[in-house]
Amino acid sequence: MFGLFWTYTGFTSSDPKNWWLENTLTFTAIIFLVAFYKHFRFSDFSYTCIFLYLMLHVYGSQHNYALNPFGFWVQEQLDLERNHYDRLVHFGFGFFLAYPMHEVFKRVTPMRPFFTYALPVELTVSMGAFYELMEWAVADIFFPARGMAFLGTQGDIWDAQKDIAVALLGALITMSAVGFTRRKEKRL
């Protein structure tokens, strides 16, 4: 299902060069998941979370994040000043991918349970900051002609910081919910 949707977005993209640029990390993630499948299998829940995040991202890359039709619809419905699809995907990064990270730490490392909850949150912030630095490098150094379209800041000078903050919020919500649920199960 993901492969079909991914192919569809690539062929129907309003900006094919941007689609390829946005999907370099998607290619990397798919290669990583396939390469390590025999060595580490995620739970069905984690694969579902990864799938949902990748669907959000790929749909965003189809039209440039700042020009995403769903983002414009939400902007109109909520009378917002800008298209927030980019923020939705950054939130989704923390919300959907914190649990798979937790699963890796829980199953592969001998660390205390607290750290299996804290490290996905910290890793989300670190990866978010690294991604924002990569975005800047791609936009300013490697592809200056495509830079502003790729960044999609829409005039917000604090865009990178807000993107990292919403990813952090997503990870905090997920890890808090998982921790609360596990604690409640232990009491039963």
Rosetta constraint file for C-alpha pairs under 8 A:
AtomPair CA 1 CA 5 HARMONIC 6.33 0.50
AtomPair CA 2 CA 6 HARMONIC 5.90 0.50
AtomPair CA 2 CA 51 HARMONIC 7.34 0.50
AtomPair CA 2 CA 55 HARMONIC 7.11 0.50
AtomPair CA 3 CA 7 HARMONIC 6.08 0.50
AtomPair CA 4 CA 8 HARMONIC 6.07 0.50
AtomPair CA 5 CA 9 HARMONIC 6.16 0.50
AtomPair CA 5 CA 55 HARMONIC 7.90 0.50
AtomPair CA 6 CA 10 HARMONIC 6.28 0.50
AtomPair CA 6 CA 55 HARMONIC 7.99 0.50
AtomPair CA 6 CA 58 HARMONIC 6.42 0.50
AtomPair CA 7 CA 11 HARMONIC 6.29 0.50
AtomPair CA 8 CA 12 HARMONIC 6.07 0.50
AtomPair CA 9 CA 13 HARMONIC 5.55 0.50
AtomPair CA 9 CA 58 HARMONIC 7.06 0.50
AtomPair CA 9 CA 59 HARMONIC 6.72 0.50
AtomPair CA 9 CA 61 HARMONIC 7.79 0.50
AtomPair CA 9 CA 62 HARMONIC 5.17 0.50
AtomPair CA 10 CA 16 HARMONIC 6.71 0.50
AtomPair CA 10 CA 19 HARMONIC 6.54 0.50
AtomPair CA 10 CA 20 HARMONIC 7.88 0.50
AtomPair CA 10 CA 62 HARMONIC 6.62 0.50
AtomPair CA 11 CA 16 HARMONIC 7.78 0.50
AtomPair CA 12 CA 62 HARMONIC 7.08 0.50
AtomPair CA 13 CA 19 HARMONIC 6.71 0.50
AtomPair CA 13 CA 61 HARMONIC 7.72 0.50
AtomPair CA 13 CA 62 HARMONIC 4.53 0.50
AtomPair CA 13 CA 63 HARMONIC 5.80 0.50
AtomPair CA 14 CA 62 HARMONIC 6.59 0.50
AtomPair CA 14 CA 63 HARMONIC 5.34 0.50
AtomPair CA 14 CA 64 HARMONIC 7.94 0.50
AtomPair CA 15 CA 19 HARMONIC 6.25 0.50
AtomPair CA 15 CA 62 HARMONIC 7.32 0.50
AtomPair CA 15 CA 63 HARMONIC 6.47 0.50
AtomPair CA 15 CA 64 HARMONIC 7.24 0.50
AtomPair CA 16 CA 20 HARMONIC 6.27 0.50
AtomPair CA 16 CA 62 HARMONIC 7.94 0.50
AtomPair CA 17 CA 21 HARMONIC 6.28 0.50
AtomPair CA 18 CA 22 HARMONIC 5.93 0.50
AtomPair CA 18 CA 61 HARMONIC 7.18 0.50
AtomPair CA 18 CA 64 HARMONIC 6.91 0.50
AtomPair CA 18 CA 146 HARMONIC 7.90 0.50
AtomPair CA 18 CA 149 HARMONIC 7.96 0.50
AtomPair CA 18 CA 150 HARMONIC 6.73 0.50
AtomPair CA 19 CA 23 HARMONIC 6.04 0.50
AtomPair CA 19 CA 61 HARMONIC 5.18 0.50
AtomPair CA 19 CA 62 HARMONIC 5.98 0.50
AtomPair CA 19 CA 63 HARMONIC 7.78 0.50
AtomPair CA 19 CA 64 HARMONIC 7.47 0.50
AtomPair CA 20 CA 24 HARMONIC 6.42 0.50
AtomPair CA 22 CA 26 HARMONIC 7.82 0.50
AtomPair CA 22 CA 61 HARMONIC 5.88 0.50
AtomPair CA 22 CA 150 HARMONIC 7.89 0.50
AtomPair CA 23 CA 27 HARMONIC 6.18 0.50
AtomPair CA 23 CA 58 HARMONIC 7.21 0.50
AtomPair CA 23 CA 61 HARMONIC 7.25 0.50
AtomPair CA 24 CA 28 HARMONIC 6.33 0.50
AtomPair CA 25 CA 29 HARMONIC 6.07 0.50
AtomPair CA 26 CA 30 HARMONIC 6.19 0.50
AtomPair CA 26 CA 54 HARMONIC 7.21 0.50
AtomPair CA 26 CA 58 HARMONIC 7.97 0.50
AtomPair CA 27 CA 31 HARMONIC 6.17 0.50
AtomPair CA 28 CA 32 HARMONIC 6.08 0.50
AtomPair CA 29 CA 33 HARMONIC 6.11 0.50
AtomPair CA 30 CA 34 HARMONIC 6.13 0.50
AtomPair CA 31 CA 35 HARMONIC 5.93 0.50
AtomPair CA 32 CA 36 HARMONIC 6.14 0.50
AtomPair CA 33 CA 37 HARMONIC 5.90 0.50
AtomPair CA 36 CA 40 HARMONIC 5.77 0.50
AtomPair CA 36 CA 41 HARMONIC 7.69 0.50
AtomPair CA 37 CA 41 HARMONIC 5.40 0.50
AtomPair CA 42 CA 46 HARMONIC 5.82 0.50
AtomPair CA 42 CA 47 HARMONIC 6.30 0.50
AtomPair CA 42 CA 100 HARMONIC 7.18 0.50
AtomPair CA 42 CA 103 HARMONIC 7.44 0.50
AtomPair CA 42 CA 104 HARMONIC 7.98 0.50
AtomPair CA 43 CA 47 HARMONIC 6.37 0.50
AtomPair CA 44 CA 48 HARMONIC 6.11 0.50
AtomPair CA 45 CA 49 HARMONIC 6.26 0.50
AtomPair CA 46 CA 50 HARMONIC 6.16 0.50
AtomPair CA 46 CA 97 HARMONIC 7.85 0.50
AtomPair CA 46 CA 99 HARMONIC 6.53 0.50
AtomPair CA 46 CA 100 HARMONIC 4.99 0.50
AtomPair CA 46 CA 103 HARMONIC 7.88 0.50
AtomPair CA 47 CA 51 HARMONIC 6.00 0.50
AtomPair CA 47 CA 100 HARMONIC 7.82 0.50
AtomPair CA 48 CA 52 HARMONIC 6.14 0.50
AtomPair CA 49 CA 53 HARMONIC 6.24 0.50
AtomPair CA 49 CA 96 HARMONIC 4.89 0.50
AtomPair CA 49 CA 97 HARMONIC 6.45 0.50
AtomPair CA 49 CA 99 HARMONIC 7.81 0.50
AtomPair CA 49 CA 100 HARMONIC 7.56 0.50
AtomPair CA 50 CA 54 HARMONIC 6.14 0.50
AtomPair CA 50 CA 96 HARMONIC 6.45 0.50
AtomPair CA 50 CA 97 HARMONIC 6.27 0.50
AtomPair CA 50 CA 100 HARMONIC 7.64 0.50
AtomPair CA 51 CA 55 HARMONIC 6.11 0.50
AtomPair CA 52 CA 56 HARMONIC 6.32 0.50
AtomPair CA 52 CA 96 HARMONIC 7.24 0.50
AtomPair CA 53 CA 57 HARMONIC 6.25 0.50
AtomPair CA 53 CA 89 HARMONIC 7.44 0.50
AtomPair CA 53 CA 92 HARMONIC 5.99 0.50
AtomPair CA 53 CA 93 HARMONIC 6.36 0.50
AtomPair CA 53 CA 96 HARMONIC 5.98 0.50
AtomPair CA 53 CA 97 HARMONIC 7.40 0.50
AtomPair CA 54 CA 58 HARMONIC 5.93 0.50
AtomPair CA 55 CA 59 HARMONIC 6.01 0.50
AtomPair CA 56 CA 60 HARMONIC 6.20 0.50
AtomPair CA 56 CA 89 HARMONIC 6.16 0.50
AtomPair CA 56 CA 92 HARMONIC 7.74 0.50
AtomPair CA 57 CA 61 HARMONIC 6.26 0.50
AtomPair CA 57 CA 89 HARMONIC 6.18 0.50
AtomPair CA 58 CA 62 HARMONIC 6.40 0.50
AtomPair CA 59 CA 63 HARMONIC 7.60 0.50
AtomPair CA 60 CA 64 HARMONIC 6.05 0.50
AtomPair CA 60 CA 65 HARMONIC 4.92 0.50
AtomPair CA 60 CA 68 HARMONIC 6.09 0.50
AtomPair CA 60 CA 85 HARMONIC 7.23 0.50
AtomPair CA 60 CA 86 HARMONIC 7.51 0.50
AtomPair CA 60 CA 89 HARMONIC 7.85 0.50
AtomPair CA 61 CA 65 HARMONIC 6.10 0.50
AtomPair CA 62 CA 68 HARMONIC 7.76 0.50
AtomPair CA 63 CA 67 HARMONIC 5.76 0.50
AtomPair CA 63 CA 68 HARMONIC 5.32 0.50
AtomPair CA 63 CA 69 HARMONIC 7.73 0.50
AtomPair CA 64 CA 68 HARMONIC 6.12 0.50
AtomPair CA 64 CA 149 HARMONIC 7.17 0.50
AtomPair CA 64 CA 150 HARMONIC 7.20 0.50
AtomPair CA 64 CA 152 HARMONIC 7.63 0.50
AtomPair CA 65 CA 85 HARMONIC 6.09 0.50
AtomPair CA 65 CA 86 HARMONIC 5.37 0.50
AtomPair CA 65 CA 152 HARMONIC 6.53 0.50
AtomPair CA 66 CA 71 HARMONIC 7.75 0.50
AtomPair CA 66 CA 83 HARMONIC 5.94 0.50
AtomPair CA 66 CA 84 HARMONIC 7.46 0.50
AtomPair CA 66 CA 85 HARMONIC 6.90 0.50
AtomPair CA 66 CA 86 HARMONIC 6.68 0.50
AtomPair CA 66 CA 149 HARMONIC 7.90 0.50
AtomPair CA 66 CA 152 HARMONIC 5.13 0.50
AtomPair CA 66 CA 153 HARMONIC 7.60 0.50
AtomPair CA 66 CA 154 HARMONIC 7.02 0.50
AtomPair CA 67 CA 71 HARMONIC 7.42 0.50
AtomPair CA 67 CA 72 HARMONIC 7.30 0.50
AtomPair CA 67 CA 83 HARMONIC 7.26 0.50
AtomPair CA 68 CA 72 HARMONIC 6.40 0.50
AtomPair CA 68 CA 83 HARMONIC 7.54 0.50
AtomPair CA 68 CA 85 HARMONIC 6.62 0.50
AtomPair CA 69 CA 73 HARMONIC 6.21 0.50
AtomPair CA 70 CA 74 HARMONIC 6.25 0.50
AtomPair CA 70 CA 85 HARMONIC 7.22 0.50
AtomPair CA 71 CA 75 HARMONIC 6.00 0.50
AtomPair CA 71 CA 83 HARMONIC 4.96 0.50
AtomPair CA 71 CA 84 HARMONIC 5.68 0.50
AtomPair CA 71 CA 85 HARMONIC 4.62 0.50
AtomPair CA 72 CA 76 HARMONIC 6.11 0.50
AtomPair CA 72 CA 82 HARMONIC 7.95 0.50
AtomPair CA 72 CA 83 HARMONIC 5.43 0.50
AtomPair CA 73 CA 77 HARMONIC 6.12 0.50
AtomPair CA 74 CA 78 HARMONIC 5.96 0.50
AtomPair CA 74 CA 79 HARMONIC 7.99 0.50
AtomPair CA 74 CA 80 HARMONIC 7.91 0.50
AtomPair CA 74 CA 83 HARMONIC 7.55 0.50
AtomPair CA 74 CA 84 HARMONIC 7.88 0.50
AtomPair CA 75 CA 79 HARMONIC 5.54 0.50
AtomPair CA 75 CA 80 HARMONIC 4.76 0.50
AtomPair CA 75 CA 81 HARMONIC 7.02 0.50
AtomPair CA 75 CA 82 HARMONIC 6.33 0.50
AtomPair CA 75 CA 83 HARMONIC 5.58 0.50
AtomPair CA 75 CA 84 HARMONIC 7.15 0.50
AtomPair CA 76 CA 80 HARMONIC 6.66 0.50
AtomPair CA 82 CA 154 HARMONIC 7.17 0.50
AtomPair CA 84 CA 88 HARMONIC 6.40 0.50
AtomPair CA 85 CA 89 HARMONIC 6.40 0.50
AtomPair CA 86 CA 90 HARMONIC 6.35 0.50
AtomPair CA 86 CA 152 HARMONIC 7.92 0.50
AtomPair CA 86 CA 163 HARMONIC 7.79 0.50
AtomPair CA 87 CA 91 HARMONIC 6.02 0.50
AtomPair CA 87 CA 162 HARMONIC 7.79 0.50
AtomPair CA 87 CA 163 HARMONIC 5.79 0.50
AtomPair CA 87 CA 166 HARMONIC 6.76 0.50
AtomPair CA 88 CA 92 HARMONIC 6.04 0.50
AtomPair CA 89 CA 93 HARMONIC 6.12 0.50
AtomPair CA 90 CA 94 HARMONIC 6.84 0.50
AtomPair CA 90 CA 163 HARMONIC 5.74 0.50
AtomPair CA 90 CA 164 HARMONIC 7.17 0.50
AtomPair CA 90 CA 166 HARMONIC 6.24 0.50
AtomPair CA 90 CA 167 HARMONIC 5.02 0.50
AtomPair CA 91 CA 95 HARMONIC 6.02 0.50
AtomPair CA 91 CA 163 HARMONIC 7.57 0.50
AtomPair CA 91 CA 166 HARMONIC 4.81 0.50
AtomPair CA 91 CA 167 HARMONIC 4.25 0.50
AtomPair CA 91 CA 168 HARMONIC 7.44 0.50
AtomPair CA 91 CA 169 HARMONIC 6.90 0.50
AtomPair CA 91 CA 170 HARMONIC 5.05 0.50
AtomPair CA 91 CA 171 HARMONIC 7.97 0.50
AtomPair CA 92 CA 96 HARMONIC 5.42 0.50
AtomPair CA 92 CA 97 HARMONIC 7.59 0.50
AtomPair CA 92 CA 167 HARMONIC 6.88 0.50
AtomPair CA 92 CA 170 HARMONIC 6.47 0.50
AtomPair CA 93 CA 97 HARMONIC 5.59 0.50
AtomPair CA 93 CA 98 HARMONIC 7.73 0.50
AtomPair CA 93 CA 124 HARMONIC 7.72 0.50
AtomPair CA 93 CA 167 HARMONIC 5.91 0.50
AtomPair CA 93 CA 170 HARMONIC 7.29 0.50
AtomPair CA 93 CA 171 HARMONIC 7.87 0.50
AtomPair CA 94 CA 98 HARMONIC 5.53 0.50
AtomPair CA 94 CA 121 HARMONIC 7.59 0.50
AtomPair CA 94 CA 124 HARMONIC 5.92 0.50
AtomPair CA 94 CA 166 HARMONIC 7.75 0.50
AtomPair CA 94 CA 167 HARMONIC 4.44 0.50
AtomPair CA 94 CA 168 HARMONIC 5.98 0.50
AtomPair CA 94 CA 169 HARMONIC 7.09 0.50
AtomPair CA 94 CA 170 HARMONIC 4.45 0.50
AtomPair CA 94 CA 171 HARMONIC 4.11 0.50
AtomPair CA 94 CA 172 HARMONIC 7.77 0.50
AtomPair CA 94 CA 174 HARMONIC 7.85 0.50
AtomPair CA 95 CA 99 HARMONIC 7.86 0.50
AtomPair CA 95 CA 167 HARMONIC 7.11 0.50
AtomPair CA 95 CA 169 HARMONIC 7.71 0.50
AtomPair CA 95 CA 170 HARMONIC 3.94 0.50
AtomPair CA 95 CA 171 HARMONIC 4.82 0.50
AtomPair CA 95 CA 172 HARMONIC 7.75 0.50
AtomPair CA 95 CA 173 HARMONIC 6.84 0.50
AtomPair CA 95 CA 174 HARMONIC 5.57 0.50
AtomPair CA 96 CA 100 HARMONIC 7.86 0.50
AtomPair CA 96 CA 170 HARMONIC 7.70 0.50
AtomPair CA 96 CA 171 HARMONIC 7.73 0.50
AtomPair CA 96 CA 174 HARMONIC 7.65 0.50
AtomPair CA 97 CA 101 HARMONIC 6.37 0.50
AtomPair CA 97 CA 171 HARMONIC 7.65 0.50
AtomPair CA 98 CA 102 HARMONIC 6.12 0.50
AtomPair CA 98 CA 120 HARMONIC 5.20 0.50
AtomPair CA 98 CA 121 HARMONIC 6.70 0.50
AtomPair CA 98 CA 124 HARMONIC 7.14 0.50
AtomPair CA 98 CA 171 HARMONIC 5.35 0.50
AtomPair CA 98 CA 174 HARMONIC 6.65 0.50
AtomPair CA 98 CA 175 HARMONIC 6.89 0.50
AtomPair CA 99 CA 103 HARMONIC 6.13 0.50
AtomPair CA 99 CA 120 HARMONIC 7.54 0.50
AtomPair CA 99 CA 174 HARMONIC 6.86 0.50
AtomPair CA 99 CA 175 HARMONIC 6.99 0.50
AtomPair CA 100 CA 104 HARMONIC 6.36 0.50
AtomPair CA 101 CA 105 HARMONIC 6.38 0.50
AtomPair CA 101 CA 120 HARMONIC 5.53 0.50
AtomPair CA 102 CA 106 HARMONIC 5.96 0.50
AtomPair CA 102 CA 116 HARMONIC 5.40 0.50
AtomPair CA 102 CA 117 HARMONIC 6.11 0.50
AtomPair CA 102 CA 119 HARMONIC 7.56 0.50
AtomPair CA 102 CA 120 HARMONIC 5.79 0.50
AtomPair CA 103 CA 107 HARMONIC 6.02 0.50
AtomPair CA 103 CA 116 HARMONIC 7.87 0.50
AtomPair CA 104 CA 108 HARMONIC 5.70 0.50
AtomPair CA 104 CA 109 HARMONIC 7.70 0.50
AtomPair CA 105 CA 109 HARMONIC 5.35 0.50
AtomPair CA 105 CA 111 HARMONIC 7.67 0.50
AtomPair CA 105 CA 116 HARMONIC 5.38 0.50
AtomPair CA 106 CA 110 HARMONIC 7.57 0.50
AtomPair CA 106 CA 111 HARMONIC 7.59 0.50
AtomPair CA 106 CA 113 HARMONIC 7.28 0.50
AtomPair CA 106 CA 116 HARMONIC 5.67 0.50
AtomPair CA 111 CA 115 HARMONIC 6.51 0.50
AtomPair CA 111 CA 116 HARMONIC 7.07 0.50
AtomPair CA 112 CA 116 HARMONIC 6.92 0.50
AtomPair CA 113 CA 117 HARMONIC 6.77 0.50
AtomPair CA 114 CA 118 HARMONIC 6.22 0.50
AtomPair CA 115 CA 119 HARMONIC 5.54 0.50
AtomPair CA 116 CA 120 HARMONIC 7.01 0.50
AtomPair CA 117 CA 121 HARMONIC 7.19 0.50
AtomPair CA 117 CA 175 HARMONIC 5.91 0.50
AtomPair CA 117 CA 179 HARMONIC 7.39 0.50
AtomPair CA 118 CA 122 HARMONIC 6.34 0.50
AtomPair CA 118 CA 175 HARMONIC 7.86 0.50
AtomPair CA 119 CA 123 HARMONIC 5.77 0.50
AtomPair CA 120 CA 124 HARMONIC 5.96 0.50
AtomPair CA 120 CA 171 HARMONIC 7.17 0.50
AtomPair CA 120 CA 175 HARMONIC 7.92 0.50
AtomPair CA 121 CA 125 HARMONIC 6.55 0.50
AtomPair CA 121 CA 168 HARMONIC 6.48 0.50
AtomPair CA 121 CA 171 HARMONIC 5.35 0.50
AtomPair CA 121 CA 172 HARMONIC 6.26 0.50
AtomPair CA 121 CA 175 HARMONIC 7.53 0.50
AtomPair CA 122 CA 126 HARMONIC 6.22 0.50
AtomPair CA 123 CA 127 HARMONIC 5.85 0.50
AtomPair CA 124 CA 128 HARMONIC 5.88 0.50
AtomPair CA 124 CA 167 HARMONIC 6.71 0.50
AtomPair CA 124 CA 168 HARMONIC 6.36 0.50
AtomPair CA 124 CA 171 HARMONIC 6.87 0.50
AtomPair CA 125 CA 129 HARMONIC 6.10 0.50
AtomPair CA 125 CA 164 HARMONIC 6.17 0.50
AtomPair CA 125 CA 165 HARMONIC 7.85 0.50
AtomPair CA 125 CA 167 HARMONIC 7.03 0.50
AtomPair CA 125 CA 168 HARMONIC 5.87 0.50
AtomPair CA 126 CA 130 HARMONIC 6.11 0.50
AtomPair CA 127 CA 131 HARMONIC 5.97 0.50
AtomPair CA 128 CA 132 HARMONIC 6.23 0.50
AtomPair CA 128 CA 163 HARMONIC 7.61 0.50
AtomPair CA 128 CA 164 HARMONIC 5.35 0.50
AtomPair CA 128 CA 167 HARMONIC 7.14 0.50
AtomPair CA 129 CA 133 HARMONIC 6.28 0.50
AtomPair CA 129 CA 160 HARMONIC 7.96 0.50
AtomPair CA 129 CA 164 HARMONIC 6.45 0.50
AtomPair CA 130 CA 134 HARMONIC 6.16 0.50
AtomPair CA 131 CA 135 HARMONIC 6.03 0.50
AtomPair CA 132 CA 136 HARMONIC 6.22 0.50
AtomPair CA 132 CA 160 HARMONIC 6.03 0.50
AtomPair CA 133 CA 137 HARMONIC 6.23 0.50
AtomPair CA 134 CA 138 HARMONIC 6.08 0.50
AtomPair CA 135 CA 139 HARMONIC 5.98 0.50
AtomPair CA 135 CA 150 HARMONIC 7.61 0.50
AtomPair CA 135 CA 151 HARMONIC 6.53 0.50
AtomPair CA 136 CA 140 HARMONIC 5.73 0.50
AtomPair CA 136 CA 141 HARMONIC 7.72 0.50
AtomPair CA 136 CA 151 HARMONIC 7.47 0.50
AtomPair CA 137 CA 141 HARMONIC 5.14 0.50
AtomPair CA 137 CA 142 HARMONIC 6.46 0.50
AtomPair CA 138 CA 142 HARMONIC 4.85 0.50
AtomPair CA 138 CA 143 HARMONIC 5.63 0.50
AtomPair CA 138 CA 144 HARMONIC 7.51 0.50
AtomPair CA 138 CA 147 HARMONIC 6.94 0.50
AtomPair CA 139 CA 143 HARMONIC 5.32 0.50
AtomPair CA 139 CA 144 HARMONIC 5.21 0.50
AtomPair CA 139 CA 145 HARMONIC 7.83 0.50
AtomPair CA 139 CA 146 HARMONIC 6.50 0.50
AtomPair CA 139 CA 147 HARMONIC 3.58 0.50
AtomPair CA 139 CA 148 HARMONIC 6.65 0.50
AtomPair CA 139 CA 150 HARMONIC 6.54 0.50
AtomPair CA 139 CA 151 HARMONIC 6.73 0.50
AtomPair CA 140 CA 144 HARMONIC 4.91 0.50
AtomPair CA 140 CA 147 HARMONIC 6.01 0.50
AtomPair CA 143 CA 147 HARMONIC 5.90 0.50
AtomPair CA 144 CA 148 HARMONIC 7.86 0.50
AtomPair CA 146 CA 150 HARMONIC 6.12 0.50
AtomPair CA 147 CA 151 HARMONIC 6.14 0.50
AtomPair CA 148 CA 152 HARMONIC 6.05 0.50
AtomPair CA 148 CA 153 HARMONIC 7.47 0.50
AtomPair CA 153 CA 157 HARMONIC 7.23 0.50
AtomPair CA 153 CA 159 HARMONIC 5.66 0.50
AtomPair CA 158 CA 162 HARMONIC 6.16 0.50
AtomPair CA 159 CA 163 HARMONIC 6.06 0.50
AtomPair CA 160 CA 164 HARMONIC 6.34 0.50
AtomPair CA 161 CA 165 HARMONIC 6.16 0.50
AtomPair CA 162 CA 166 HARMONIC 6.20 0.50
AtomPair CA 163 CA 167 HARMONIC 6.33 0.50
AtomPair CA 164 CA 168 HARMONIC 6.18 0.50
AtomPair CA 165 CA 169 HARMONIC 6.19 0.50
AtomPair CA 166 CA 170 HARMONIC 6.18 0.50
AtomPair CA 167 CA 171 HARMONIC 6.30 0.50
AtomPair CA 168 CA 172 HARMONIC 6.09 0.50
AtomPair CA 169 CA 173 HARMONIC 6.17 0.50
AtomPair CA 170 CA 174 HARMONIC 6.31 0.50
AtomPair CA 171 CA 175 HARMONIC 6.03 0.50
AtomPair CA 172 CA 176 HARMONIC 5.83 0.50
AtomPair CA 173 CA 177 HARMONIC 6.07 0.50
AtomPair CA 174 CA 178 HARMONIC 6.14 0.50
AtomPair CA 175 CA 179 HARMONIC 5.94 0.50
AtomPair CA 176 CA 180 HARMONIC 5.93 0.50
AtomPair CA 177 CA 181 HARMONIC 6.00 0.50
AtomPair CA 178 CA 182 HARMONIC 6.09 0.50
AtomPair CA 179 CA 183 HARMONIC 6.07 0.50
AtomPair CA 180 CA 184 HARMONIC 6.11 0.50
AtomPair CA 181 CA 185 HARMONIC 6.19 0.50
AtomPair CA 182 CA 186 HARMONIC 6.31 0.50
AtomPair CA 183 CA 187 HARMONIC 6.60 0.50
AtomPair CA 184 CA 188 HARMONIC 6.69 0.50
